[in-house]
Amino acid sequence: MGMATDYICEAGTTIIGRKGNINSPIYSETRFWNVDTAFGLTAKACLDSRFLYYFCLLYDFGALNRGTTIPSLVKSELLNISIPLPPLPEQQRIVAILDEAFAGIATARANAEQNRQNARTLFESHLQSVFSLRGDGWVEKTLDEAVDNRCSLSYGIVQPGEDQPDGLPIVRPTDLGIKTIELDGLKRIDPSLADSYRRTTLRGGDLLLCVRGSTGVISIASDALAGGNVTRGIVPIHFDDTLVNQNFGYYLMRSEPVQQQIREKTYGAALMQINIRDLRNLILPIPPRAAQAELADRFESMLEETRRLEALYQRKLEALDELKQSLLHQAFSGAL
């Protein structure tokens, strides 16, 4: 193989990252202008260009990494890689098999990804339909009116300091994204740093709303987090139980009417956030208290089914990726 001697690379060039992402080769179908963060590998007459590409897909360029903080490759080492080189007709036969197989895998992968997205969309559509159609007995309250008298709707710890083994567990915005937050993996800090933030001490079962960065993301603090705390980017929420069932409150805060308000009130450029005043004035559409537990159970059942389907399609995606690697190993070991 060779390397393009100028910045213009012809169609059929395999692109390898020189810095950063060094293990994701790309095959260019068109002529392009290369940049200094990538190498363009061209096949000589004895080497089929796509045979080179498939070899690069299999090869672990991480083994040639010479970077410290940023992965990087050295040109001389890249050009010294040995490629198994059967006769050109045999290369073309292997390429034809891999092209057909990879096209089929790409279609199957796209279908699995779409099915995974459809499962999520179905749940969200059902959730939104309930809050859009509503019914008799629904009322509107501000978030400030809907929480109990112990819930201050306050920001958490501004400067949590360094990790301290066996210290006080805290939840950060980066911990959110899953439904229930457990103790495992949480940062722990000097308990004295939370002395000025007793208003955000967790009780267990708190709703944790992200108010900085990915505003609107919400999770639930498990009972094991009672006594812990949160950082500046999270506001704990505990509803007045006579008005809002706490389990239902999770889905209420995820509903589109509430999320839309959060999006509209979010501001900032480098760091998106919503201020406490706007948060307290969010308007919540609330069904009759007697119906909330049943609605929460229905939403939970649908969410569990969504998770099951998403996990199923994720396993399919992983199996398809493994199949690609298996085919590549066969191709370059003479077994294809």
C-alpha positions in Angstrom: 0.0 0.0 0.0 1.0 3.6 -0.3 0.2 7.0 1.2 -1.1 10.0 -0.7 1.8 12.4 -1.2 -0.4 15.6 -1.3 -3.6 16.7 0.2 -5.8 15.4 -2.6 -6.9 11.8 -2.2 -8.5 9.9 -5.0 -11.7 7.8 -4.8 -10.9 4.4 -3.3 -8.7 5.8 -0.5 -8.9 4.3 3.0 -8.8 7.0 5.6 -7.1 6.3 9.0 -7.1 8.8 11.8 -3.7 10.1 12.6 -4.7 11.7 15.9 -7.7 11.1 18.1 -9.9 8.4 16.6 -7.3 6.0 15.1 -9.4 2.9 15.0 -12.3 3.7 12.7 -11.2 3.4 9.0 -13.4 5.1 6.4 -13.5 4.1 2.7 -13.9 7.2 0.4 -16.0 6.7 -2.7 -15.1 10.1 -4.0 -12.0 12.3 -4.4 -11.5 14.5 -1.4 -9.2 17.0 0.3 -7.4 15.4 3.3 -6.6 17.1 6.6 -3.5 16.7 8.8 -5.4 14.7 11.4 -5.8 11.7 9.0 -3.7 9.4 6.7 -5.0 8.5 3.3 -3.9 5.0 2.3 -4.0 4.1 -1.4 -3.7 0.6 -2.9 -1.0 -0.2 -5.4 -1.7 -2.3 -8.6 -1.3 -5.6 -6.7 -3.8 -4.6 -4.0 -7.6 -4.2 -4.3 -8.6 -0.9 -2.7 -11.5 -2.4 -0.8 -9.4 -5.4 0.2 -7.1 -2.9 1.9 -10.1 -1.2 3.5 -11.5 -4.5 5.0 -8.0 -5.3 6.3 -7.9 -2.0 8.0 -11.3 -2.6 9.6 -9.9 -5.8 11.2 -6.5 -4.4 12.2 -6.1 -3.0 15.7 -4.4 0.3 15.2 -4.5 0.9 18.9 -1.5 -1.5 19.1 0.5 1.2 17.3 -0.6 4.1 19.4 2.2 6.4 20.2 0.2 9.1 21.9 -0.1 9.8 25.6 -3.1 12.0 26.2 -4.3 11.8 22.6 -4.0 8.6 20.6 -1.8 9.0 17.5 -0.1 7.0 14.8 3.3 7.3 13.2 3.5 7.2 9.4 6.5 4.9 9.1 4.9 2.3 11.4 1.6 2.4 9.5 3.4 1.7 6.2 5.3 -1.2 7.7 2.1 -3.2 8.6 2.2 -6.6 6.8 -0.9 -7.4 4.8 -1.8 -11.0 3.7 -1.8 -10.7 -0.1 -3.5 -13.4 -2.1 -3.7 -13.0 -5.9 -5.8 -10.1 -7.1 -8.7 -12.3 -8.4 -8.8 -13.9 -5.0 -8.8 -10.5 -3.3 -11.7 -9.4 -5.5 -13.6 -12.6 -4.7 -13.3 -12.0 -1.0 -14.2 -8.4 -1.4 -17.4 -9.3 -3.3 -18.4 -11.7 -0.5 -17.7 -9.1 2.2 -19.5 -6.3 0.2 -22.6 -8.3 -0.1 -22.5 -9.5 3.6 -21.8 -6.1 4.9 -24.6 -4.5 2.9 -27.0 -7.1 4.4 -25.6 -6.4 7.9 -26.0 -2.6 7.4 -29.7 -3.1 6.4 -30.3 -5.4 9.4 -28.5 -2.9 11.7 -30.6 0.0 10.4 -33.8 -2.0 11.0 -32.8 -3.0 14.5 -31.9 0.6 15.3 -35.2 1.8 13.9 -37.1 -0.8 15.9 -35.3 0.3 19.1 -36.3 3.9 18.4 -39.9 2.8 17.6 -40.1 1.1 21.0 -39.0 4.3 22.8 -41.3 6.5 20.6 -44.3 4.3 21.4 -43.9 4.8 25.1 -43.4 8.5 24.8 -46.5 8.8 22.5 -48.6 7.0 25.1 -47.3 9.2 27.9 -47.9 12.4 25.9 -51.4 11.3 24.9 -52.5 11.0 28.5 -51.2 14.5 29.3 -52.7 16.0 26.1 -56.2 14.5 26.3 -56.5 14.8 30.1 -60.1 14.5 31.4 -62.4 15.5 34.2 -60.9 16.6 37.5 -57.6 17.7 36.2 -56.1 20.8 37.7 -53.1 23.0 37.1 -50.6 23.9 39.8 -47.2 25.5 39.8 -44.4 23.3 40.8 -43.9 25.5 43.9 -47.5 24.8 44.9 -47.3 21.1 44.3 -44.3 20.2 46.5 -44.5 19.5 50.2 -43.4 22.0 52.9 -40.0 20.3 53.3 -39.1 20.7 49.7 -37.3 24.0 49.1 -36.6 23.6 45.3 -33.0 24.6 45.8 -29.7 24.1 44.1 -27.3 21.6 45.6 -23.6 21.9 46.6 -21.6 24.3 44.5 -18.1 23.1 45.3 -18.2 19.4 46.3 -14.4 19.1 46.5 -12.3 16.0 46.2 -13.4 12.4 46.4 -13.3 11.0 49.9 -13.7 7.2 50.4 -16.6 6.4 52.7 -17.7 10.0 52.6 -21.1 11.5 51.9 -22.6 10.3 48.6 -23.7 13.0 46.1 -25.5 12.9 42.8 -24.2 15.0 39.9 -25.9 15.8 36.5 -23.6 13.2 34.9 -25.1 10.5 37.1 -28.6 11.1 35.7 -30.2 9.6 32.6 -31.3 6.3 34.1 -34.5 6.0 36.0 -33.2 5.1 39.5 -29.9 6.3 41.0 -28.2 3.9 43.3 -25.2 4.3 45.6 -22.8 2.4 43.4 -20.5 4.7 41.4 -21.5 7.9 43.1 -18.9 10.5 44.1 -18.4 10.8 47.9 -17.2 13.9 49.6 -16.3 15.4 53.0 -19.7 15.5 54.9 -18.9 19.0 56.3 -19.1 20.4 52.7 -22.8 19.7 52.8 -23.5 21.6 56.1 -24.6 24.7 54.2 -26.9 22.7 51.9 -29.2 20.9 54.3 -32.2 22.0 52.2 -31.1 19.6 49.5 -30.4 16.6 51.7 -32.0 13.6 50.1 -34.7 11.6 51.8 -34.9 8.7 49.4 -37.4 8.6 46.6 -36.6 12.2 45.7 -37.1 13.2 42.0 -33.7 14.6 40.8 -34.2 17.2 38.1 -31.2 18.4 36.1 -31.2 22.2 35.9 -27.7 22.8 34.3 -26.5 21.2 31.1 -29.1 18.7 30.0 -32.0 20.5 31.6 -35.2 18.5 32.1 -33.5 15.1 32.5 -35.0 13.5 35.6 -34.2 10.5 37.8 -35.3 9.0 41.1 -33.0 8.8 44.2 -33.2 5.3 45.6 -34.0 4.9 49.3 -30.3 4.0 49.9 -29.4 7.6 49.1 -31.3 9.0 52.1 -28.9 11.4 53.9 -26.9 12.1 50.7 -27.0 15.3 48.7 -26.8 16.7 45.2 -24.5 19.2 43.3 -25.4 22.6 41.9 -26.9 21.2 38.7 -29.7 19.2 40.4 -32.8 20.2 42.3 -34.5 17.5 44.4 -38.3 17.4 44.3 -40.7 15.9 46.8 -44.4 16.4 46.0 -47.2 17.0 48.5 -48.6 13.5 48.7 -52.2 14.8 49.0 -51.8 16.4 45.6 -49.3 14.3 43.6 -48.3 10.6 44.1 -44.4 10.7 44.1 -44.2 7.7 41.6 -46.6 9.5 39.3 -44.6 12.7 39.7 -41.7 11.1 37.8 -43.9 10.7 34.7 -45.5 14.1 35.3 -42.1 15.8 35.1 -41.2 13.7 32.0 -44.4 14.8 30.2 -44.2 17.0 27.2 -46.2 19.9 28.7 -43.6 20.2 31.5 -40.6 19.4 29.4 -41.7 22.0 26.8 -41.8 24.7 29.5 -38.3 23.7 30.7 -36.9 24.0 27.2 -38.5 27.4 26.8 -37.1 28.6 30.1 -33.6 27.2 29.5 -31.0 29.8 28.6 -27.3 30.1 28.1 -24.7 29.4 25.4 -21.7 27.5 26.8 -23.8 26.2 29.7 -27.6 25.7 29.4 -29.6 26.2 32.6 -32.9 27.1 34.1 -33.1 29.4 37.1 -35.0 28.6 40.3 -37.7 31.3 39.8 -38.7 29.8 36.4 -38.5 26.3 37.8 -40.9 27.1 40.7 -43.4 28.6 38.2 -43.6 25.6 35.9 -47.3 24.8 35.4 -48.1 21.1 36.1 -51.2 19.4 34.6 -52.4 17.1 37.5 -55.1 14.4 37.2 -57.2 13.5 40.2 -55.1 12.0 43.0 -57.1 8.8 43.0 -56.2 8.0 39.4 -52.5 8.7 39.7 -51.3 5.4 41.2 -53.0 3.5 38.4 -51.6 5.8 35.7 -48.1 5.4 37.3 -48.4 1.6 37.2 -49.5 1.7 33.5 -46.6 3.9 32.6 -44.2 1.7 34.5 -45.4 -1.4 32.7 -45.0 0.3 29.4 -41.5 1.6 30.3 -40.4 -1.9 31.4 -41.6 -3.3 28.1 -39.8 -0.5 26.3 -36.6 -1.3 28.2 -37.0 -5.0 27.3 -37.3 -4.3 23.6 -34.5 -1.8 23.6 -32.2 -4.4 25.3 -33.3 -7.0 22.8 -32.5 -4.7 19.8 -29.2 -3.6 21.5 -28.2 -7.3 21.7 -29.1 -7.7 18.0 -26.9 -4.7 17.1 -24.0 -6.2 19.1 -24.5 -9.5 17.4 -24.3 -7.9 14.0 -21.1 -6.1 15.0 -19.6 -9.4 16.1 -20.7 -11.0 12.8 -18.8 -8.4 10.9 -15.7 -9.1 12.9 -16.1 -12.8 12.4 -16.4 -12.4 8.7 -13.3 -10.2 8.6 -11.3 -12.8 10.6 -12.4 -15.5 8.2 -11.5 -13.4 5.2 -7.9 -12.7 6.3 -7.3 -16.2 7.6 -8.1 -17.9 4.3 -11.4 -19.4 5.7 -13.8 -17.4 3.6 
